[in-house]
Amino acid sequence: MIRDHFASRKRDHFALGSISVFKNCKLTFSFYMRLSQSWLIGKFMSTHTSTSTTTLKESSYLYGTLIILANFFSVLVSHFYQLKIQHLGMKIRIGCCSLIYRTSLKINKNAAAASNVGTIINLLSNDVNRLDLAAMHLLQLLVAPIETIVIIYFLYATVGATAVAGIVLLFLFVPFQTLTGKLTTSYRQKTATRTDQGSNSWRKSSRESRSSRCSLGKNFSQEPSNKLEKTKFVKYGKLRLFGR
């Protein structure tokens, strides 16, 4: 299913991946954005140490305008990316729901009776909502290595060997994050199993209650009319007695 999804949505993934690289790396001067804000603020503050009033005024206007433009383009690209990635997640969710629904319609009655209906209900109501978040993090698996290599290169070119210490410290958290992800997956699988069992138990109990009500109505309908009249007479007599 994942392979078919990438085959049908490869253009969307490529476009959003390019936007993600462009949004996070900020390699172009016009879109320096957040990485450029600290440099622009530093230049803006350094203009106040100048002795020339004309240079101070022009430089303040220049760097102030660049700071505003950097923030504006950062918000513009980020919001566009979030909108498109949520739209892609919605398409994946609708496709999976349609696949489950069409598959459930094609199975025969014997397979439908033996199948776990609670699993299908849990998939359509709860599990497919995780695909909205999966679309956001799926592209990061492809973009993150590229960003890491680029950032390490620029840090090493700017700071030197000192930048390696921070990178190594970040890489030490990778095994911990992997372990946490595996534990979360196992606990989530147990939770889904319990939810399926609860849905099946509720389905069986509702079916049994309906059958018991039907049998009770059937028994009352088959009772002789004289017994019903006697029961009604005794019931009304007790009500009159308590009413006095």
Buried (B, 14 or more C-beta within 10 A) or exposed (E): EEEEBEEEBEEBBEEBBEBBBBBBBBEEEEBBBEBBBEBBBEBBEEBEEEEEEEEBEEBBEBBBEBBEBBEEBBEEBBEEBEEBBBEBBEBBBEBBBEEBEEEBEEEEEEEEEEEEBBBBBBBBEEBBEEBBEEBBEBBEEEBEEBBEEBBBEEBBEEEEEEBEEEBEEEEEEEEEEEEEEEEEEEEEEEEBEEBBEEBBEEBEEEEEEEEEEEEEEEEEEEEEEEEEEEEEEEEEEEEEEEEE
